[in-house]
Amino acid sequence: MLKKLIVFFFIVSSLNSQTLWGTSGLFNIPDAKIYEDGVVNFALSLMNKNYVGFGSYQNNGLIYSVTIAFLPFIELNVNHVYLLPERERQGIGDRTISFKIQTLNEEKHFINLAVGINNIGSSIGKAYTIHNHAGYIVVSKSIVNNNFNFILGYGAKLFKAADYQFIGLFGGVSYRPYDFIELIVENDAERFNGALRLRFFKHIHLLAGMMNFKDFSGGISFSFAL
């Protein structure tokens, strides 16, 4: 009876996992996988103030995001960071548009390979208003019935920005001891992070972890196919 209840409440999703920013990936870093064609992901995350450049690292950030995969190889993400507690001069918050293009899929080519740009507004906006920018290339590989996922990538500064992420070598590994649990360890090119992800009812993901293994951040997401 207990086993049946567990299966009912925690059902593995065929959808890829999301980061704190709503894109497909581990905890903070992107994956070379993308969401399946036609999938939409809504996410709400809390980011510790020590990693919110928009707030000059003084306020926690609430991240609202929408990510959609269209065509078999493109993923587009739009997110909005709002500072907590509210600050009078933050206006409507920090808005970011990012994309990722998958060029190789491990189902056909042994590995996943993707390129992406975080915050493409950095190519047209004023540098001091642009946060979390990076251009990156990333590869990933899943083994043992997809229970282990290994990621390795490299990020570079393509445009001027107030702050960046994933600049240099980044990578991580995730492990699913059960269908509904995913354990994550990663390095985002600046620090090591650890996280836990739970899946409920196939479409709901809870993500919680420690940036730099000391600062809590986490979120919830809901995914569905159009």
Buried (B, 14 or more C-beta within 10 A) or exposed (E): EEEEEEEEEBBBBEBBBBBBBBBBBBBBBBBBBBBBBEBBBBBBBBBBBBBBBBBEEEBBBBBBBBBBBBEEBBBBBBBBBBBBEEBEEBEEBBBBBBBBBBEBBBEEEEBBBBBBBBBBBBEEBEEEEBBBBBBBBBBBBBEEEEBEBBBBBBBEEBBBBBBBBBBBEBBBBBEBEEBBBBBBBBBBBBBEBBBBBBBBEBBBBEBBBBBBEEBEBBBBBBBEEE
